[in-house]
Amino acid sequence: MTWRPALSRYARLRHCPVRRSTLLIVPERIVALNTEAAAIVGLCDGTRTVPDITAAFPDEGTDDVVLFLHDLKEQGWLR
């Protein structure tokens, strides 16, 4: 089965107009995401596979996107 990343039950993406950035809000932590990271996490809705997500970011490099997704999964922020 191919992994279809989605935010964990307790993780939320929110735009912060003051910081002009997207925030990943998880228990006891707020992570400010850069533009590319926010776009990648925004596609993690449980319907797209990792290859679908990496294809949307050809300039980022497949390995970098996959490593980023796995890092978020290890943190428990993606399921």
PDB file of N, CA, C and O in Angstrom, chain B, residues numbered from 101:
ATOM      1  N   MET B 101       0.838  -1.184   0.000  1.00  0.00           N
ATOM      2  CA  MET B 101       0.000   0.000   0.000  1.00  0.00           C
ATOM      3  C   MET B 101       0.884   1.248   0.000  1.00  0.00           C
ATOM      4  O   MET B 101       1.899   1.297   0.694  1.00  0.00           O
ATOM      5  N   THR B 102       0.493   2.248  -0.777  1.00  0.00           N
ATOM      6  CA  THR B 102       1.242   3.481  -0.895  1.00  0.00           C
ATOM      7  C   THR B 102       0.759   4.483   0.142  1.00  0.00           C
ATOM      8  O   THR B 102      -0.441   4.684   0.331  1.00  0.00           O
ATOM      9  N   TRP B 103       1.728   5.108   0.810  1.00  0.00           N
ATOM     10  CA  TRP B 103       1.412   6.083   1.852  1.00  0.00           C
ATOM     11  C   TRP B 103       0.741   7.308   1.252  1.00  0.00           C
ATOM     12  O   TRP B 103       1.221   7.873   0.270  1.00  0.00           O
ATOM     13  N   ARG B 104      -0.370   7.711   1.850  1.00  0.00           N
ATOM     14  CA  ARG B 104      -1.086   8.930   1.487  1.00  0.00           C
ATOM     15  C   ARG B 104      -1.059   9.836   2.716  1.00  0.00           C
ATOM     16  O   ARG B 104      -1.947   9.763   3.565  1.00  0.00           O
ATOM     17  N   PRO B 105      -0.034  10.694   2.809  1.00  0.00           N
ATOM     18  CA  PRO B 105       0.140  11.504   4.013  1.00  0.00           C
ATOM     19  C   PRO B 105      -1.060  12.405   4.302  1.00  0.00           C
ATOM     20  O   PRO B 105      -1.670  12.970   3.394  1.00  0.00           O
ATOM     21  N   ALA B 106      -1.375  12.521   5.563  1.00  0.00           N
ATOM     22  CA  ALA B 106      -2.428  13.424   6.040  1.00  0.00           C
ATOM     23  C   ALA B 106      -2.000  13.941   7.402  1.00  0.00           C
ATOM     24  O   ALA B 106      -1.266  13.271   8.128  1.00  0.00           O
ATOM     25  N   LEU B 107      -2.459  15.130   7.745  1.00  0.00           N
ATOM     26  CA  LEU B 107      -2.151  15.684   9.055  1.00  0.00           C
ATOM     27  C   LEU B 107      -2.718  14.789  10.141  1.00  0.00           C
ATOM     28  O   LEU B 107      -3.795  14.213   9.987  1.00  0.00           O
ATOM     29  N   SER B 108      -1.992  14.677  11.232  1.00  0.00           N
ATOM     30  CA  SER B 108      -2.486  13.939  12.389  1.00  0.00           C
ATOM     31  C   SER B 108      -3.737  14.613  12.928  1.00  0.00           C
ATOM     32  O   SER B 108      -4.021  15.765  12.602  1.00  0.00           O
ATOM     33  N   ARG B 109      -4.474  13.894  13.748  1.00  0.00           N
ATOM     34  CA  ARG B 109      -5.733  14.434  14.297  1.00  0.00           C
ATOM     35  C   ARG B 109      -5.532  15.745  15.027  1.00  0.00           C
ATOM     36  O   ARG B 109      -6.408  16.610  15.000  1.00  0.00           O
ATOM     37  N   TYR B 110      -4.415  15.903  15.667  1.00  0.00           N
ATOM     38  CA  TYR B 110      -4.174  17.072  16.507  1.00  0.00           C
ATOM     39  C   TYR B 110      -3.352  18.163  15.823  1.00  0.00           C
ATOM     40  O   TYR B 110      -3.090  19.194  16.443  1.00  0.00           O
ATOM     41  N   ALA B 111      -2.939  17.976  14.580  1.00  0.00           N
ATOM     42  CA  ALA B 111      -2.146  18.974  13.858  1.00  0.00           C
ATOM     43  C   ALA B 111      -3.060  19.833  12.984  1.00  0.00           C
ATOM     44  O   ALA B 111      -3.997  19.332  12.363  1.00  0.00           O
ATOM     45  N   ARG B 112      -2.771  21.123  12.948  1.00  0.00           N
ATOM     46  CA  ARG B 112      -3.566  22.064  12.146  1.00  0.00           C
ATOM     47  C   ARG B 112      -2.649  23.011  11.396  1.00  0.00           C
ATOM     48  O   ARG B 112      -1.605  23.415  11.907  1.00  0.00           O
ATOM     49  N   LEU B 113      -3.046  23.363  10.176  1.00  0.00           N
ATOM     50  CA  LEU B 113      -2.362  24.406   9.413  1.00  0.00           C
ATOM     51  C   LEU B 113      -3.182  25.678   9.515  1.00  0.00           C
ATOM     52  O   LEU B 113      -4.396  25.660   9.312  1.00  0.00           O
ATOM     53  N   ARG B 114      -2.520  26.779   9.830  1.00  0.00           N
ATOM     54  CA  ARG B 114      -3.203  28.072   9.941  1.00  0.00           C
ATOM     55  C   ARG B 114      -2.319  29.143   9.333  1.00  0.00           C
ATOM     56  O   ARG B 114      -1.098  29.107   9.485  1.00  0.00           O
ATOM     57  N   HIS B 115      -2.929  30.095   8.647  1.00  0.00           N
ATOM     58  CA  HIS B 115      -2.184  31.238   8.136  1.00  0.00           C
ATOM     59  C   HIS B 115      -2.126  32.315   9.215  1.00  0.00           C
ATOM     60  O   HIS B 115      -3.135  32.628   9.847  1.00  0.00           O
ATOM     61  N   CYS B 116      -0.942  32.875   9.417  1.00  0.00           N
ATOM     62  CA  CYS B 116      -0.753  33.942  10.403  1.00  0.00           C
ATOM     63  C   CYS B 116      -0.469  35.236   9.654  1.00  0.00           C
ATOM     64  O   CYS B 116       0.623  35.413   9.113  1.00  0.00           O
ATOM     65  N   PRO B 117      -1.449  36.149   9.618  1.00  0.00           N
ATOM     66  CA  PRO B 117      -1.233  37.389   8.884  1.00  0.00           C
ATOM     67  C   PRO B 117      -0.144  38.271   9.504  1.00  0.00           C
ATOM     68  O   PRO B 117       0.510  39.036   8.795  1.00  0.00           O
ATOM     69  N   VAL B 118       0.048  38.169  10.794  1.00  0.00           N
ATOM     70  CA  VAL B 118       1.077  38.977  11.455  1.00  0.00           C
ATOM     71  C   VAL B 118       2.472  38.533  11.005  1.00  0.00           C
ATOM     72  O   VAL B 118       3.320  39.362  10.674  1.00  0.00           O
ATOM     73  N   ARG B 119       2.695  37.233  10.997  1.00  0.00           N
ATOM     74  CA  ARG B 119       3.992  36.687  10.570  1.00  0.00           C
ATOM     75  C   ARG B 119       4.086  36.528   9.060  1.00  0.00           C
ATOM     76  O   ARG B 119       5.165  36.312   8.507  1.00  0.00           O
ATOM     77  N   ARG B 120       2.942  36.641   8.408  1.00  0.00           N
ATOM     78  CA  ARG B 120       2.865  36.427   6.955  1.00  0.00           C
ATOM     79  C   ARG B 120       3.432  35.060   6.581  1.00  0.00           C
ATOM     80  O   ARG B 120       4.215  34.920   5.641  1.00  0.00           O
ATOM     81  N   SER B 121       3.012  34.069   7.340  1.00  0.00           N
ATOM     82  CA  SER B 121       3.465  32.713   7.069  1.00  0.00           C
ATOM     83  C   SER B 121       2.387  31.724   7.488  1.00  0.00           C
ATOM     84  O   SER B 121       1.404  32.077   8.140  1.00  0.00           O
ATOM     85  N   THR B 122       2.601  30.497   7.099  1.00  0.00           N
ATOM     86  CA  THR B 122       1.710  29.415   7.486  1.00  0.00           C
ATOM     87  C   THR B 122       2.314  28.728   8.702  1.00  0.00           C
ATOM     88  O   THR B 122       3.517  28.469   8.756  1.00  0.00           O
ATOM     89  N   LEU B 123       1.466  28.441   9.666  1.00  0.00           N
ATOM     90  CA  LEU B 123       1.909  27.794  10.895  1.00  0.00           C
ATOM     91  C   LEU B 123       1.352  26.382  10.960  1.00  0.00           C
ATOM     92  O   LEU B 123       0.197  26.137  10.615  1.00  0.00           O
ATOM     93  N   LEU B 124       2.184  25.467  11.403  1.00  0.00           N
ATOM     94  CA  LEU B 124       1.751  24.107  11.706  1.00  0.00           C
ATOM     95  C   LEU B 124       1.609  24.072  13.215  1.00  0.00           C
ATOM     96  O   LEU B 124       2.595  24.173  13.946  1.00  0.00           O
ATOM     97  N   ILE B 125       0.389  23.929  13.671  1.00  0.00           N
ATOM     98  CA  ILE B 125       0.104  23.968  15.103  1.00  0.00           C
ATOM     99  C   ILE B 125      -0.116  22.545  15.591  1.00  0.00           C
ATOM    100  O   ILE B 125      -1.027  21.846  15.148  1.00  0.00           O
ATOM    101  N   VAL B 126       0.749  22.133  16.521  1.00  0.00           N
ATOM    102  CA  VAL B 126       0.680  20.808  17.122  1.00  0.00           C
ATOM    103  C   VAL B 126       0.745  20.997  18.632  1.00  0.00           C
ATOM    104  O   VAL B 126       1.133  22.069  19.095  1.00  0.00           O
ATOM    105  N   PRO B 127       0.380  19.992  19.402  1.00  0.00           N
ATOM    106  CA  PRO B 127       0.402  20.166  20.858  1.00  0.00           C
ATOM    107  C   PRO B 127       1.753  20.685  21.358  1.00  0.00           C
ATOM    108  O   PRO B 127       2.810  20.144  21.035  1.00  0.00           O
ATOM    109  N   GLU B 128       1.679  21.738  22.147  1.00  0.00           N
ATOM    110  CA  GLU B 128       2.837  22.331  22.798  1.00  0.00           C
ATOM    111  C   GLU B 128       3.881  22.877  21.834  1.00  0.00           C
ATOM    112  O   GLU B 128       5.029  23.080  22.230  1.00  0.00           O
ATOM    113  N   ARG B 129       3.515  23.118  20.588  1.00  0.00           N
ATOM    114  CA  ARG B 129       4.481  23.631  19.625  1.00  0.00           C
ATOM    115  C   ARG B 129       3.766  24.324  18.473  1.00  0.00           C
ATOM    116  O   ARG B 129       2.690  23.905  18.046  1.00  0.00           O
ATOM    117  N   ILE B 130       4.379  25.384  17.985  1.00  0.00           N
ATOM    118  CA  ILE B 130       3.940  26.047  16.757  1.00  0.00           C
ATOM    119  C   ILE B 130       5.161  26.133  15.854  1.00  0.00           C
ATOM    120  O   ILE B 130       6.204  26.650  16.254  1.00  0.00           O
ATOM    121  N   VAL B 131       5.024  25.624  14.639  1.00  0.00           N
ATOM    122  CA  VAL B 131       6.132  25.598  13.698  1.00  0.00           C
ATOM    123  C   VAL B 131       5.792  26.538  12.539  1.00  0.00           C
ATOM    124  O   VAL B 131       4.792  26.344  11.847  1.00  0.00           O
ATOM    125  N   ALA B 132       6.633  27.558  12.336  1.00  0.00           N
ATOM    126  CA  ALA B 132       6.448  28.462  11.198  1.00  0.00           C
ATOM    127  C   ALA B 132       7.060  27.783   9.973  1.00  0.00           C
ATOM    128  O   ALA B 132       8.241  27.437   9.965  1.00  0.00           O
ATOM    129  N   LEU B 133       6.234  27.597   8.939  1.00  0.00           N
ATOM    130  CA  LEU B 133       6.682  26.931   7.723  1.00  0.00           C
ATOM    131  C   LEU B 133       7.042  27.958   6.659  1.00  0.00           C
ATOM    132  O   LEU B 133       6.383  28.990   6.538  1.00  0.00           O
ATOM    133  N   ASN B 134       8.086  27.676   5.890  1.00  0.00           N
ATOM    134  CA  ASN B 134       8.369  28.544   4.755  1.00  0.00           C
ATOM    135  C   ASN B 134       7.357  28.231   3.650  1.00  0.00           C
ATOM    136  O   ASN B 134       6.552  27.310   3.784  1.00  0.00           O
ATOM    137  N   THR B 135       7.400  28.987   2.581  1.00  0.00           N
ATOM    138  CA  THR B 135       6.405  28.864   1.513  1.00  0.00           C
ATOM    139  C   THR B 135       6.347  27.456   0.935  1.00  0.00           C
ATOM    140  O   THR B 135       5.262  26.901   0.756  1.00  0.00           O
ATOM    141  N   GLU B 136       7.511  26.874   0.642  1.00  0.00           N
ATOM    142  CA  GLU B 136       7.545  25.539   0.039  1.00  0.00           C
ATOM    143  C   GLU B 136       7.033  24.481   1.012  1.00  0.00           C
ATOM    144  O   GLU B 136       6.254  23.607   0.630  1.00  0.00           O
ATOM    145  N   ALA B 137       7.467  24.559   2.256  1.00  0.00           N
ATOM    146  CA  ALA B 137       7.019  23.580   3.256  1.00  0.00           C
ATOM    147  C   ALA B 137       5.513  23.654   3.465  1.00  0.00           C
ATOM    148  O   ALA B 137       4.842  22.628   3.576  1.00  0.00           O
ATOM    149  N   ALA B 138       4.983  24.884   3.518  1.00  0.00           N
ATOM    150  CA  ALA B 138       3.531  25.055   3.687  1.00  0.00           C
ATOM    151  C   ALA B 138       2.773  24.460   2.504  1.00  0.00           C
ATOM    152  O   ALA B 138       1.724  23.841   2.685  1.00  0.00           O
ATOM    153  N   ALA B 139       3.295  24.645   1.304  1.00  0.00           N
ATOM    154  CA  ALA B 139       2.636  24.093   0.111  1.00  0.00           C
ATOM    155  C   ALA B 139       2.658  22.567   0.132  1.00  0.00           C
ATOM    156  O   ALA B 139       1.674  21.923  -0.231  1.00  0.00           O
ATOM    157  N   ILE B 140       3.768  21.999   0.551  1.00  0.00           N
ATOM    158  CA  ILE B 140       3.876  20.537   0.626  1.00  0.00           C
ATOM    159  C   ILE B 140       2.899  19.990   1.664  1.00  0.00           C
ATOM    160  O   ILE B 140       2.144  19.061   1.378  1.00  0.00           O
ATOM    161  N   VAL B 141       2.912  20.556   2.849  1.00  0.00           N
ATOM    162  CA  VAL B 141       2.015  20.086   3.915  1.00  0.00           C
ATOM    163  C   VAL B 141       0.563  20.307   3.513  1.00  0.00           C
ATOM    164  O   VAL B 141      -0.307  19.512   3.867  1.00  0.00           O
ATOM    165  N   GLY B 142       0.298  21.378   2.781  1.00  0.00           N
ATOM    166  CA  GLY B 142      -1.061  21.648   2.323  1.00  0.00           C
ATOM    167  C   GLY B 142      -1.622  20.563   1.419  1.00  0.00           C
ATOM    168  O   GLY B 142      -2.838  20.394   1.326  1.00  0.00           O
ATOM    169  N   LEU B 143      -0.744  19.831   0.757  1.00  0.00           N
ATOM    170  CA  LEU B 143      -1.185  18.725  -0.106  1.00  0.00           C
ATOM    171  C   LEU B 143      -1.372  17.410   0.652  1.00  0.00           C
ATOM    172  O   LEU B 143      -1.855  16.429   0.087  1.00  0.00           O
ATOM    173  N   CYS B 144      -0.999  17.393   1.902  1.00  0.00           N
ATOM    174  CA  CYS B 144      -1.112  16.175   2.719  1.00  0.00           C
ATOM    175  C   CYS B 144      -2.526  16.074   3.276  1.00  0.00           C
ATOM    176  O   CYS B 144      -2.769  16.336   4.454  1.00  0.00           O
ATOM    177  N   ASP B 145      -3.444  15.693   2.408  1.00  0.00           N
ATOM    178  CA  ASP B 145      -4.852  15.616   2.791  1.00  0.00           C
ATOM    179  C   ASP B 145      -5.383  14.187   2.815  1.00  0.00           C
ATOM    180  O   ASP B 145      -6.579  13.962   2.996  1.00  0.00           O
ATOM    181  N   GLY B 146      -4.477  13.223   2.630  1.00  0.00           N
ATOM    182  CA  GLY B 146      -4.884  11.828   2.668  1.00  0.00           C
ATOM    183  C   GLY B 146      -5.373  11.286   1.337  1.00  0.00           C
ATOM    184  O   GLY B 146      -5.697  10.102   1.236  1.00  0.00           O
ATOM    185  N   THR B 147      -5.435  12.128   0.313  1.00  0.00           N
ATOM    186  CA  THR B 147      -5.880  11.656  -1.002  1.00  0.00           C
ATOM    187  C   THR B 147      -4.730  11.492  -1.978  1.00  0.00           C
ATOM    188  O   THR B 147      -4.842  10.750  -2.953  1.00  0.00           O
ATOM    189  N   ARG B 148      -3.624  12.179  -1.723  1.00  0.00           N
ATOM    190  CA  ARG B 148      -2.480  12.139  -2.630  1.00  0.00           C
ATOM    191  C   ARG B 148      -1.400  11.203  -2.078  1.00  0.00           C
ATOM    192  O   ARG B 148      -1.169  11.138  -0.871  1.00  0.00           O
ATOM    193  N   THR B 149      -0.751  10.488  -2.984  1.00  0.00           N
ATOM    194  CA  THR B 149       0.379   9.650  -2.597  1.00  0.00           C
ATOM    195  C   THR B 149       1.639  10.514  -2.548  1.00  0.00           C
ATOM    196  O   THR B 149       1.641  11.656  -3.006  1.00  0.00           O
ATOM    197  N   VAL B 150       2.695   9.957  -1.993  1.00  0.00           N
ATOM    198  CA  VAL B 150       3.968  10.682  -1.953  1.00  0.00           C
ATOM    199  C   VAL B 150       4.441  11.021  -3.368  1.00  0.00           C
ATOM    200  O   VAL B 150       4.890  12.146  -3.586  1.00  0.00           O
ATOM    201  N   PRO B 151       4.362  10.098  -4.350  1.00  0.00           N
ATOM    202  CA  PRO B 151       4.746  10.482  -5.713  1.00  0.00           C
ATOM    203  C   PRO B 151       3.889  11.628  -6.272  1.00  0.00           C
ATOM    204  O   PRO B 151       4.400  12.473  -7.007  1.00  0.00           O
ATOM    205  N   ASP B 152       2.605  11.663  -5.936  1.00  0.00           N
ATOM    206  CA  ASP B 152       1.756  12.777  -6.373  1.00  0.00           C
ATOM    207  C   ASP B 152       2.267  14.097  -5.801  1.00  0.00           C
ATOM    208  O   ASP B 152       2.323  15.112  -6.494  1.00  0.00           O
ATOM    209  N   ILE B 153       2.635  14.060  -4.536  1.00  0.00           N
ATOM    210  CA  ILE B 153       3.095  15.288  -3.867  1.00  0.00           C
ATOM    211  C   ILE B 153       4.445  15.718  -4.424  1.00  0.00           C
ATOM    212  O   ILE B 153       4.647  16.900  -4.699  1.00  0.00           O
ATOM    213  N   THR B 154       5.370  14.780  -4.594  1.00  0.00           N
ATOM    214  CA  THR B 154       6.685  15.156  -5.107  1.00  0.00           C
ATOM    215  C   THR B 154       6.597  15.673  -6.541  1.00  0.00           C
ATOM    216  O   THR B 154       7.376  16.542  -6.930  1.00  0.00           O
ATOM    217  N   ALA B 155       5.664  15.153  -7.324  1.00  0.00           N
ATOM    218  CA  ALA B 155       5.498  15.617  -8.707  1.00  0.00           C
ATOM    219  C   ALA B 155       5.060  17.078  -8.767  1.00  0.00           C
ATOM    220  O   ALA B 155       5.326  17.766  -9.752  1.00  0.00           O
ATOM    221  N   ALA B 156       4.402  17.547  -7.735  1.00  0.00           N
ATOM    222  CA  ALA B 156       3.942  18.938  -7.697  1.00  0.00           C
ATOM    223  C   ALA B 156       5.088  19.906  -7.406  1.00  0.00           C
ATOM    224  O   ALA B 156       4.913  21.118  -7.528  1.00  0.00           O
ATOM    225  N   PHE B 157       6.267  19.388  -7.020  1.00  0.00           N
ATOM    226  CA  PHE B 157       7.400  20.229  -6.647  1.00  0.00           C
ATOM    227  C   PHE B 157       8.683  19.780  -7.347  1.00  0.00           C
ATOM    228  O   PHE B 157       9.642  19.379  -6.688  1.00  0.00           O
ATOM    229  N   PRO B 158       8.703  19.846  -8.678  1.00  0.00           N
ATOM    230  CA  PRO B 158       9.877  19.353  -9.406  1.00  0.00           C
ATOM    231  C   PRO B 158      11.150  20.142  -9.091  1.00  0.00           C
ATOM    232  O   PRO B 158      12.246  19.588  -9.182  1.00  0.00           O
ATOM    233  N   ASP B 159      11.032  21.403  -8.728  1.00  0.00           N
ATOM    234  CA  ASP B 159      12.214  22.215  -8.431  1.00  0.00           C
ATOM    235  C   ASP B 159      12.809  21.916  -7.058  1.00  0.00           C
ATOM    236  O   ASP B 159      13.960  22.266  -6.797  1.00  0.00           O
ATOM    237  N   GLU B 160      12.044  21.276  -6.183  1.00  0.00           N
ATOM    238  CA  GLU B 160      12.510  20.998  -4.822  1.00  0.00           C
ATOM    239  C   GLU B 160      13.354  19.728  -4.751  1.00  0.00           C
ATOM    240  O   GLU B 160      14.138  19.560  -3.817  1.00  0.00           O
ATOM    241  N   GLY B 161      13.207  18.858  -5.700  1.00  0.00           N
ATOM    242  CA  GLY B 161      13.935  17.594  -5.660  1.00  0.00           C
ATOM    243  C   GLY B 161      13.136  16.548  -4.906  1.00  0.00           C
ATOM    244  O   GLY B 161      12.715  16.772  -3.772  1.00  0.00           O
ATOM    245  N   THR B 162      12.934  15.423  -5.533  1.00  0.00           N
ATOM    246  CA  THR B 162      12.123  14.349  -4.957  1.00  0.00           C
ATOM    247  C   THR B 162      12.647  13.908  -3.598  1.00  0.00           C
ATOM    248  O   THR B 162      11.870  13.743  -2.658  1.00  0.00           O
ATOM    249  N   ASP B 163      13.951  13.719  -3.487  1.00  0.00           N
ATOM    250  CA  ASP B 163      14.519  13.241  -2.217  1.00  0.00           C
ATOM    251  C   ASP B 163      14.265  14.221  -1.080  1.00  0.00           C
ATOM    252  O   ASP B 163      13.979  13.808   0.044  1.00  0.00           O
ATOM    253  N   ASP B 164      14.368  15.526  -1.367  1.00  0.00           N
ATOM    254  CA  ASP B 164      14.144  16.527  -0.323  1.00  0.00           C
ATOM    255  C   ASP B 164      12.699  16.508   0.172  1.00  0.00           C
ATOM    256  O   ASP B 164      12.447  16.607   1.373  1.00  0.00           O
ATOM    257  N   VAL B 165      11.756  16.381  -0.755  1.00  0.00           N
ATOM    258  CA  VAL B 165      10.338  16.361  -0.378  1.00  0.00           C
ATOM    259  C   VAL B 165      10.033  15.094   0.418  1.00  0.00           C
ATOM    260  O   VAL B 165       9.350  15.155   1.440  1.00  0.00           O
ATOM    261  N   VAL B 166      10.527  13.963  -0.035  1.00  0.00           N
ATOM    262  CA  VAL B 166      10.290  12.689   0.664  1.00  0.00           C
ATOM    263  C   VAL B 166      10.900  12.734   2.063  1.00  0.00           C
ATOM    264  O   VAL B 166      10.271  12.300   3.028  1.00  0.00           O
ATOM    265  N   LEU B 167      12.114  13.253   2.178  1.00  0.00           N
ATOM    266  CA  LEU B 167      12.761  13.357   3.485  1.00  0.00           C
ATOM    267  C   LEU B 167      11.970  14.279   4.407  1.00  0.00           C
ATOM    268  O   LEU B 167      11.803  13.974   5.587  1.00  0.00           O
ATOM    269  N   PHE B 168      11.483  15.397   3.888  1.00  0.00           N
ATOM    270  CA  PHE B 168      10.673  16.325   4.670  1.00  0.00           C
ATOM    271  C   PHE B 168       9.402  15.638   5.170  1.00  0.00           C
ATOM    272  O   PHE B 168       9.053  15.766   6.343  1.00  0.00           O
ATOM    273  N   LEU B 169       8.707  14.912   4.293  1.00  0.00           N
ATOM    274  CA  LEU B 169       7.483  14.208   4.692  1.00  0.00           C
ATOM    275  C   LEU B 169       7.775  13.164   5.766  1.00  0.00           C
ATOM    276  O   LEU B 169       7.025  13.039   6.734  1.00  0.00           O
ATOM    277  N   HIS B 170       8.845  12.426   5.598  1.00  0.00           N
ATOM    278  CA  HIS B 170       9.187  11.410   6.596  1.00  0.00           C
ATOM    279  C   HIS B 170       9.591  12.043   7.927  1.00  0.00           C
ATOM    280  O   HIS B 170       9.297  11.495   8.989  1.00  0.00           O
ATOM    281  N   ASP B 171      10.261  13.185   7.873  1.00  0.00           N
ATOM    282  CA  ASP B 171      10.591  13.883   9.125  1.00  0.00           C
ATOM    283  C   ASP B 171       9.318  14.294   9.866  1.00  0.00           C
ATOM    284  O   ASP B 171       9.231  14.153  11.086  1.00  0.00           O
ATOM    285  N   LEU B 172       8.339  14.800   9.127  1.00  0.00           N
ATOM    286  CA  LEU B 172       7.075  15.188   9.753  1.00  0.00           C
ATOM    287  C   LEU B 172       6.342  13.973  10.313  1.00  0.00           C
ATOM    288  O   LEU B 172       5.707  14.049  11.364  1.00  0.00           O
ATOM    289  N   LYS B 173       6.438  12.861   9.605  1.00  0.00           N
ATOM    290  CA  LYS B 173       5.801  11.638  10.087  1.00  0.00           C
ATOM    291  C   LYS B 173       6.475  11.158  11.371  1.00  0.00           C
ATOM    292  O   LYS B 173       5.793  10.737  12.306  1.00  0.00           O
ATOM    293  N   GLU B 174       7.803  11.216  11.425  1.00  0.00           N
ATOM    294  CA  GLU B 174       8.524  10.800  12.626  1.00  0.00           C
ATOM    295  C   GLU B 174       8.174  11.685  13.820  1.00  0.00           C
ATOM    296  O   GLU B 174       8.157  11.215  14.957  1.00  0.00           O
ATOM    297  N   GLN B 175       7.898  12.948  13.568  1.00  0.00           N
ATOM    298  CA  GLN B 175       7.486  13.863  14.642  1.00  0.00           C
ATOM    299  C   GLN B 175       6.069  13.552  15.122  1.00  0.00           C
ATOM    300  O   GLN B 175       5.656  13.996  16.194  1.00  0.00           O
ATOM    301  N   GLY B 176       5.326  12.781  14.318  1.00  0.00           N
ATOM    302  CA  GLY B 176       3.945  12.444  14.668  1.00  0.00           C
ATOM    303  C   GLY B 176       2.938  13.452  14.136  1.00  0.00           C
ATOM    304  O   GLY B 176       1.767  13.429  14.515  1.00  0.00           O
ATOM    305  N   TRP B 177       3.398  14.338  13.257  1.00  0.00           N
ATOM    306  CA  TRP B 177       2.525  15.372  12.727  1.00  0.00           C
ATOM    307  C   TRP B 177       1.785  14.947  11.467  1.00  0.00           C
ATOM    308  O   TRP B 177       0.796  15.568  11.079  1.00  0.00           O
ATOM    309  N   LEU B 178       2.272  13.877  10.828  1.00  0.00           N
ATOM    310  CA  LEU B 178       1.575  13.270   9.687  1.00  0.00           C
ATOM    311  C   LEU B 178       1.270  11.827  10.042  1.00  0.00           C
ATOM    312  O   LEU B 178       1.974  11.195  10.830  1.00  0.00           O
ATOM    313  N   ARG B 179       0.220  11.330   9.449  1.00  0.00           N
ATOM    314  CA  ARG B 179      -0.131   9.920   9.620  1.00  0.00           C
ATOM    315  C   ARG B 179      -0.168   9.269   8.274  1.00  0.00           C
ATOM    316  O   ARG B 179      -0.444   8.073   8.174  1.00  0.00           O
TER     317      ARG B 179
END
